[in-house]
Amino acid sequence: MITQSAVTVIAPVAADREDALRQLLEQAGADAAHNSLAPFARLTNVHFARFFLLPGDQRFATQLVFLADVDGPAEPFLESMTTLLGDGLDTIYQHTQGYPGRAHLLEFLKRRSLPPAAKYVNTIGRTVQQIRQEAELHDALEEFLDRNADQWRGASAQQVRAAIQECVRTEPRLAWARQPAPPSEPSYALGEVLHLALIGIAVTVLMPVILPALPVWAFFLRRHEKSDVARDVTPSDDWRAALTAQEDHGVQNPYTSAGFVKPGPFRRFTGTLVLWGTNVLTRHFFNHADLIGVKTIHFGRWVFLDQKRRLFFASNYDGSLENYMDDFVDKIAWALNTAFSSGVDYPQTNWLIKDGAHDEQTFKRFNIMHQLVTPFWYAAYQGLSALNIDNNAAIRAGLYGDMDEVAVRAWLRRLG
């Protein structure tokens, strides 16, 4: 089974090169798939990729951040990217501090790579190739039904399904669809069970320590929450316009936000623990087209920087930013609180999960103020929402196995 990796490469921008780098990325980002600098369409295992600039201050340099969500391990991807896009990447990374030149590009990218604190994959194991092929299957079967519309009058659902199955059996370009999507390999499934079991065992063993520590942690939590000062800053019209300009060029959109973690070891510990738990949940439970009720996210990740003094979150989602925020606030505001309340100026929480994002307008202002512009963003299958992709997978699955008339009718509605 091919699983997905969250590749993250971060490099400080050289002094006085920020404007030139931003302009370079904007020019290439106008056609991220086929530009002359870094045409990501050459990399067939990339779901999404982006470059953005993380602003610095007196303490931290501005950082060039590269993110990619890819099929397979990170290291072979970096090797492939360096081979296929190396000259363009060399042009980009010449704007960063300590860049050793084209001959050492791969080593530089590996050295500047960071693991995410947590990541979310809409459906673990669903590759770029599978997504594209199942979209092709959907279109081909829809065309087949439209082309023979008169033939289906009076036919039963089972008869229509049999005709569709025959179409797949005889259409050369759909030869790959004559078999269902391969299941998880037993070794992978066993590894995941063992990983979760080891976590359960560790938590059980540590329970005599965890239980007495909980009241102490809760005491310090409330102490910090009561003393938090959260500035409520209204975004300017110009900033809103800059963010809006990068949205809605297709079904999918990029989202990137960053901020400082509240000072002190307690907040760093709490943030680390929460994101560790988030990663466990997204790996083992929310790994098929549903993040606690939110079904519009393709990929997401949380990454700590600068000894956990800063944190950024990046995702690829469907629809507008307003709908994206509404989806989270309406369904899982408490989860937003747990994941982000360690950030400076996050709306004040109460016992970690209460208040905070439940104050919708304050949260939205906070969110917009911490969002970043993404000058270069590549999407391998723009035009397909997460729901479309899941629907297409269900269409392929419905070609096989026994189904009664009611189930077949429901399956045929997926082709509408």
Secondary structure, 3 states (H helix, E strand, C coil): CCCEEEEEEEEEECCCCHHHHHHHHHHHHCCCCCCCCCCHHHCCCEEEEEEEEECCCCCCCCEEEEEEEEECCHHHHHHHHHHHHHHHHHHHHCCECCCCCHHHHHHHHHHCECCCCEEEECECCCCHHHHHHHHHHHHHHHHHHHHCHHHHCCCCHHHHHHHHHHHHHHCHHHHHHHCCCCCCCHHHHHHHHHHHHHHHHHHHHHHHHHHHHHHHHHHHHHHHHHHCCCCCCCCCHHHHHHHHHCCCCCCEEEEEEEEEECCCHHHHHHHHHHHHHHHHHHHHCCCECCECCECCEEEEEEEEECCCCEEEEEEEEECCHHHHHHHHHHHHHHHHHHHHCCECCCCCEECCCEEHHHCHHHHHHHHHHHECCCCEEEECCCCCCHHHHHHHHHHHHCCCCCCCHHHHHHHHHCCC
